[in-house]
């Protein structure tokens, strides 16, 4: 006799409450995901603004950071030491990559397309090395802080998610201080704005390129180690992470650090909301849809003043 009562829809107030809780949970998840994308997006913006090279291999440094942290931790090192060692390793490999591949190409006058292809090759090499070293297994790390999830407003948030958002916020603040208050940071910004002028002022532009790649590798590795306790790390995890960071960097025009962070957070929110309100298969398609929409929007002025204008004049 109670079956029909239990199958009745909940009262309107309860439905609104459940919807509000679900929306809060999706927003919290989106902010956490967007914070990871922001670290990779900042790395891409840093290298592009300094060297004009789009580092396609940025996601592989997140993979290396995550898997090397797992290996160091399983070797008996304390978790904090393993995490720091993974970030340093990511920075070193990225800097070496610049010195062995990008820098020689720049010396020989290689074009930007050639250097882009070089980074694609590096992406494939690093992915193959990760497959050889760690295989196809999935790895994880313990949460940085053990304990029950924390309730904030209507959302239930894991302690690792708080670490992700907090560390990302601290990194963004540290980068702001580095670029605005330190001589080295100002030199890096100057070399990104005007290469010739920077050389005339005595700034070693190519050393700035090495520093930019090293910092980008450290940022990506930090993103990899932060996400591993919540998401299993695999040898092929870097491609999607790099693409998502690239979309956020494109929103920031690959030049604005605040806009890159905002774009990555927006992308994370859109992905989370689409996964909660639409079939889960649409989640990864959101990033590519946003990228296509941005590229079309920014191409419209060129089309208007170029191809379309020529067609109108011909008519």
Order of alpha helices (4+ residues) and beta strands (2+ residues): alpha-alpha-alpha-alpha-alpha-alpha-beta-beta-alpha-alpha-alpha-alpha-alpha-alpha-alpha-alpha
